[in-house]
């Protein structure tokens, strides 16, 4: 083997190695500057948009319990429906008793 070819190969390998090193170093500098630019920009926060109709229930069991609790409160307590006209509600048990008393007369 001719020593000149070994020497040329070694020089070429060294030049290619230096070129690759310079290219990779330049690439990291570009990435670093892009990252710094991205980090310096203010972060935009999107406000949540209302969901389109129909909206799905998140917890149907909890909604059903709340509905039944409200209905039970209406059916078991006294309260005004319209105070100006004198319309009030009475508990359902009392309303049934009053109805039966009126039917007996």
NORZI-V165661 format. One record per helix or strand of 2 or more residues. SS is the DSSP state (2 for helix, 1 for strand). FROM is the first residue (numbers start at 1). LEN is the number of residues. If there is no record, write none. Layout:
BEGIN
ss,from,len
SS,FROM,LEN
SS,FROM,LEN
END
This chain:
BEGIN
ss,from,len
2,3,38
2,60,17
1,79,4
1,87,3
2,92,13
END
